[in-house]
Amino acid sequence: MLIVDGHNLIGKYPGLNFDDSNVKQKLLDILKKYKKAMNVKIIVVFDGVDKAGFGRYQEGDIEVRFSDNMQADDLIIDLCKEFSHARDTIIVSSDNQVIDAAKKSGLIPKKAEDFVKDINNELARFDSIKQTDDYLSPVQTDEWMRYFKKK
């Protein structure tokens, strides 16, 4: 599973700009493609309130949450505690407090700029090869290797 700091990732993703009123949707469209390539559950957290007033909604297979009256970082820190049992959960943020909370919860922190590279690599790979049921991406292979090293 991935928990993504949406605004943090927007700030690191080339071609996404906060001046664009559709920037959140553009990020979600990128993440939908990534989800299709990786088959991973994704929760994206944004600061503030959704224009439609929803605190949480589904965008295709992606869960989108808004932090309402708290900082998105604080909501992500709460999610780290909530998902501490799910040791394969990756927390995407470049915020040091969020990274520390992920580590303390036994989750896997990943800086947003590193995740941008992962997205671009996986989408390029996904577009260039025929998917089969037995294909594992490098990210999935790394996750399995970490899992078996713990055993």
C-alpha positions in Angstrom: 0.0 0.0 0.0 1.1 3.6 -0.6 0.1 6.6 1.4 1.0 9.7 -0.5 1.4 13.3 0.6 -0.4 14.8 -2.4 0.8 18.4 -2.2 4.4 17.3 -1.5 4.4 15.0 -4.5 2.9 17.8 -6.7 5.8 20.0 -5.7 8.4 17.4 -6.8 6.7 16.2 -10.0 8.0 17.8 -13.2 5.2 19.4 -15.2 2.8 19.7 -12.3 2.2 23.3 -11.1 0.2 24.6 -8.2 -1.0 27.5 -10.4 -3.0 24.9 -12.4 -6.5 24.6 -11.0 -6.6 21.0 -12.2 -3.2 20.0 -10.7 -4.8 17.6 -8.1 -6.7 15.8 -10.8 -3.5 15.6 -13.0 -1.7 14.0 -10.1 -4.5 11.5 -9.5 -4.5 10.6 -13.2 -0.7 9.8 -13.0 -1.3 7.8 -9.8 -4.1 5.8 -11.5 -1.7 4.8 -14.2 0.9 3.8 -11.6 -1.7 1.8 -9.7 -2.6 0.0 -12.9 1.1 -0.8 -13.5 1.8 -1.8 -9.9 -1.5 -3.2 -8.6 -1.1 -1.4 -5.3 -3.6 0.3 -3.0 -3.1 4.1 -2.9 -4.3 6.7 -0.4 -3.6 10.3 -1.4 -3.8 13.0 1.3 -4.2 16.7 0.5 -4.2 19.7 2.8 -7.5 21.5 3.5 -11.0 20.7 2.2 -12.2 19.4 -1.1 -14.1 22.1 -3.1 -17.1 19.8 -3.1 -16.9 19.5 0.7 -16.0 15.9 0.9 -13.4 14.8 3.4 -12.8 11.5 1.7 -13.8 10.0 -1.7 -12.8 7.4 -4.2 -11.2 8.5 -7.5 -11.4 5.2 -9.4 -9.3 2.8 -7.3 -7.5 5.5 -5.4 -8.7 6.8 -2.0 -8.5 10.6 -1.7 -8.5 12.2 1.7 -8.5 15.8 2.8 -7.0 16.9 6.1 -9.8 19.5 6.8 -8.8 21.6 9.8 -5.4 19.8 10.4 -2.2 19.7 8.4 -2.0 16.9 5.9 1.3 15.9 7.6 -0.6 15.3 10.8 -3.2 13.2 9.1 -0.5 11.1 7.4 1.2 10.7 10.8 -2.1 9.4 12.1 -2.3 7.0 9.2 1.2 5.7 9.9 -0.1 4.7 13.4 -3.3 3.2 11.9 -1.5 1.1 9.3 1.5 0.2 11.5 0.5 -3.5 11.2 0.9 -3.3 7.4 4.7 -3.4 7.3 4.8 -3.2 3.5 3.1 0.2 3.5 5.2 2.9 1.8 4.8 6.5 3.0 5.6 9.0 0.3 6.6 12.4 1.7 9.7 14.5 1.9 8.6 16.0 5.3 11.0 14.9 8.0 8.3 14.5 10.7 6.3 12.2 8.4 9.5 10.2 7.5 10.2 9.8 11.3 6.6 8.7 12.0 6.8 6.1 9.2 10.0 4.7 10.6 8.7 4.6 14.1 5.6 2.8 12.9 7.7 0.2 11.1 6.6 1.5 7.6 8.7 2.3 4.6 9.4 6.0 4.1 10.1 7.2 0.5 11.0 10.8 -0.4 8.7 12.3 -2.9 11.5 13.0 -5.4 12.5 9.3 -5.3 8.9 8.2 -5.8 8.7 10.5 -8.9 11.6 8.4 -10.3 9.8 5.2 -9.4 6.6 6.4 -11.1 8.4 7.4 -14.3 10.4 4.2 -14.4 7.4 1.9 -13.8 5.1 3.7 -16.2 7.8 3.5 -18.9 8.3 -0.2 -18.2 4.6 -0.8 -18.1 4.1 0.9 -21.5 7.0 -1.0 -23.1 6.3 -4.6 -22.0 3.4 -6.9 -22.3 2.0 -7.5 -18.8 1.8 -11.2 -17.7 0.5 -12.6 -14.5 4.0 -13.7 -13.4 5.8 -10.3 -14.1 7.2 -8.5 -11.1 8.4 -5.0 -11.3 11.7 -4.0 -9.7 9.8 -2.3 -6.8 7.8 -5.5 -6.2 10.9 -7.6 -6.4 12.6 -5.3 -3.8 9.6 -5.7 -1.5 9.7 -9.5 -1.8 13.4 -9.5 -1.1 12.9 -7.4 2.0 10.2 -9.7 3.1 12.2 -12.9 2.7 15.3 -11.4 4.3 13.2 -10.9 7.5 12.3 -14.5 7.6 
